[in-house]
Amino acid sequence: MKIIKYSYWIGFFILLLLPFNWFIYPSYIYPYKIPFSPFLYLTWIWFAAWLAQKLISRDWNSMINPLQTQFLLLIILFILTALSAHEPITKIIFYLLPWIEYALILLIVSDQAKDKTAKNLLIIGILSSGLIAALGGIQDFTHYLLLHKGWFYRARYSFESPNLLGNFLLLILPVPLVNFVYSEKKKAIWFLILIPMIVTFVMTLSRGSWIGLFASLIFLLSQTKDKIKLFILPLVPFFLTAVGIVLFLPKEALHRALILPFHKGFDTKLHLAIWESALKMTAHHPLFGVGFGNFTVIYPKYAAPKIGFHYLFIPHANELFLQIAAENGVIGLTIFLWLVWSILNLGIQNLKQARNAYDKNLISAILAAVIGFLIYGLFDYTWWYLKVGVLFWFLVGILTSYSSQQNKLEEKRQSG
């Protein structure tokens, strides 16, 4: 009974181990080994324990999630469009598996995070995961720099690309940032947590992540008038790290900072060509797209000839909204936008109804993270990557838990 009741500890360990490849995948190759990953089994054990708890308590109403209709419709559409796949359905299953995991996490977390102890433990897990990734990124960056003096490199740690690490940290940074600004106590501790995350965040040289963080800051600044100066202090390590990179790696760092097209790792023309191809896919298959998981297979038919033969293998549309539209059509994009609007609307409502400073700070931080993620999505698509996807839906699950709490309180007031 106690093991089932305290099964939220499983969620904590999932978050704690999230940065490690051995936990998410048994090998570095994605996604063909997913069915054998410790993460997959642990998630299903967590789901079974949570379901057993519901069976024992018969508290079925708590299983209702305010986003379940939109999320379920989106997954159903993914499955339906996958049936028209150019690839065998057995291969498409590997693309669907992450979304099944996201659905389970959203459902479990939105219920269990109603408990304050569970919520605090999950937040500690999120912060710990961010620190592990940040410290690993710093070690990764400095080690490479020492081995190859002056050679350009970007922090990536165990992530498949620096942009994915940047996106991962983008989702976590608002939590310590908001607590540093608004908490009356332990400001020094929150600042110490912020420093390695911000330093690594800069070392990724992920410009989309930087823009996403800027959008998060704009949202947070719009929520306050009296503590604007405190938002400046966390930016100090950001600019100091940026200056240090420019001094040690002037040519490469300046190329990325200025978003110039001639850097070897980034080609503006290539991105524009991919976006153009994604738009053509959507235009030729307006209702249901080319099919979930089909972007890579169908891309050569729509690839711009000017980009060259070696760019015919493209894993995704490099843009969140175009990816959904190309694979699932206007119908899929509409459902997705409904889901996005519901998340943001839900967050704003919860923010207005927050009962204490702690809840208000956490809701603000999660909303800022979601906004930053969506802005980053204008430049890249990262939900295919489990580390980022799992973290995002953990945060959304915590956000929706507040709605469940408030609905229950409202029902008690009306019945009373």
Secondary structure, 3 states (H helix, E strand, C coil): CHHHHCCHHHHHHHHHHCCCHHHHCCCCCCCCCHHHCHHHHHHHHHHHHHHHHHHHHCCHHHHCCCCHHHHHHHHHHHHHHHCCCCCCHHHHHHHHHHHHHHHHHHHHHHHHCCCHHHHHHHHHHHHHHHHHHHHHHHHHHHHHHHHCCCCCCCCCCCCCCHHHHHHHHHHHCHHHHHHHHHCCCCHHHHHHHHHHHHHHHHHCCCHHHHHHHHHHHHHHHHCCCCCHHHHHCCHHHHHHHHHHHHHHCHHHHHHHHCCCCCCCCCCHHHHHHHHHHHHHHHHHCCCCCCCCCCHHHHHHHHCCHHHCHHHCCCCCCCCHHHHHHHHHHHHHHHHHHHHHHHHHHHHHHHHHCCCCHHHHHHHHHHHHHHHHHHHHCCCCCCCCCHHHHHHHHHHHHHHHHHHHHHHHHHHHHHHC
